[in-house]
Amino acid sequence: MCGIVGYIGDNPAYEILIKGLHRLEYRGYDSAGVAMVNGKGDLNVYKTRGKVDDLERFCQSKDIEGCVGIAHTRWATHGEPNDVNAHPHISRSGRIALVHNGTIENYGVLKEALELQGCTFQSETDTEVLVKLIEYIKETNDCSLVEAVREALKEVVGAYAIAVIDTEDPDTIIGARKSSPLVIGIGNGETFLASDATPIIEYTDKVVYLNDDEIAIIRRGEPLKIITTDNESAKIDIQTLKLSVSQLEKGGFPHFMLKEIFEQPRTIRDCVRGRIGNTGSAVTLSGVIEHADKFLAARRIIIVACGTSWHAGLIGKRLIEEAARIPVEVAYASEFRYSNPIVTPEDIVIAISQSGETADTLAAIQIARKRGAFVYGVCNVVGSSIARATDSGTYIHVGPEIGVASTKAFTGQVTVLTMLALAIGQLRHTIREEDVAKTVEALRNLPELIKKTLKLNDKIEHLSGIFTYAHNFLYLGRGYNFPSALEGALKLKEISYIHAEGYPAAEMKHGPIALIDRELPTVFIAPNDDLHEKIISNIQQVKARGGAVIAVVTKGDTTIAEIADHIIEIPEVPEAVSPIIVSIPLQLLAYHIAVKKGCNVDMPRNLAKSVTVE
Ligand code: G6P
């Protein structure tokens, strides 16, 4: 988490830094700060608790002059969100400023060692330790800033992306990364640096993704130089971004989340483009074709992911087991990495991640690779750390997702997993061609079906008004739609702060049924499928205990319409793609309830979109 931006060039840095912070606010928004060196060589540091808007207010009537600077938007790890703990942090002399995304695990030891040398600390952060260590090394060894950064990073255990400026060397920014992302934008006489490409795109489309253990030396008027922490010079691979500024704006919607929900007909079209044709049943995933030997030989698949991506993984398990007859396990990456997992070269590990930066998922990949597994990524952000750390993969291609609650990325992930299951099944001859054809046809029709489903928006908005009173919600589903229930509940709790629990509908009788009363609404995800009769009896059980029922059903389901208090009718789709369609009303329900409760849906409290810390 945390977002960092840096700029050096001929233009005023402040505007560029602030605009960049706004773009990165999805990474954290509990405090923000900037540091710039002005024309007189003074370092001005402004930071405050709150969002980037608060920082802008704070900077009004301050000296914001300077064409070099760094900035930060924070998601607190060490120390509560307050003005002192906000970044940038400065060195003892006040000459060096540093912003950091990540966690310095051995900061306690480093801090004690520096205290013995007379250093004092104002904040509770690990970052202040790093900037003070850099200055200590610089002064003790009488070396350059870059040399001091390099030496300091050799002492550090943990994850970091940093940007450093120094008034003694005001025409330089030093950037470095290990496990946290850092992108450098190469403009015309100006250079940018950021946690992702979104703050850079309107100035240049030429970027360099820094690799782990690399240090970028960005000097005004000089070409970019990259060295490793072992002081070897590193290759500079300039890439061209495929991103447009309009993708980063709300496009007339009140929130990014609503915009992203409504984008889904297009994002799903982009996701399947080139992978399924206008006719026929072929599914072409280059990652599967190029590594057919791995998919043919695989004895087991392990899916690792976090949050919403983990829910997509649960659906992926069913899809792959059904189509490819390979046993699939789904693990939380954070549990997997510390479980001494049994992974062999005959396993395929699929890592699912929207951002491609989630620290736990990245660590799980590293373990899996060490143990010889072939690792396949399902990511959204092109060029992200996970995309680069995997052996192969499939991008979901849904464009930047900015709302913290994942919507279009989830449906994109499930769509890719559906195609992946079919592609592996076709390769292994474990699925009948007519079944492939049926699902491929459904995938082809998805954009139109989602468009139809989005017409429910007004009805769901009205419905949401009835339920803002609730303090708890239950979401129940079976089969493919048990994970949909988990995801529906997660959406609601993330953005409305209403406690919501997702459960397999039949498990309700083993616990959650005790909670049911007039105060607890239950959302049933009950489209027509093999278990339809069973879920009807689960609905009856809730109704018999006085609970209100909202049921997501297939259009024309008169049986459930008679029992449920409210129904949301979705178009008829084959069971395997139903989680994609049912997720639309669940996203809308969570969105409208949260808006009616006055919550900030795009930036819910305590959450961040890209979780680059443990
Ligand atoms: C955070 C986000 C979630 C996301 C999860 C995993 O918690 O708020 O929306 O599902 O991280 O992120 P990833 O980028 O790996 O999919």
Residues whose N, C-alpha, C, O or C-beta is under 5 A from the ligand:
A	BS01	G6P	C306 G307 T308 S309 I352 S353 Q354 S355 G356 T358 V404 A405 S406 A608 K609 V611
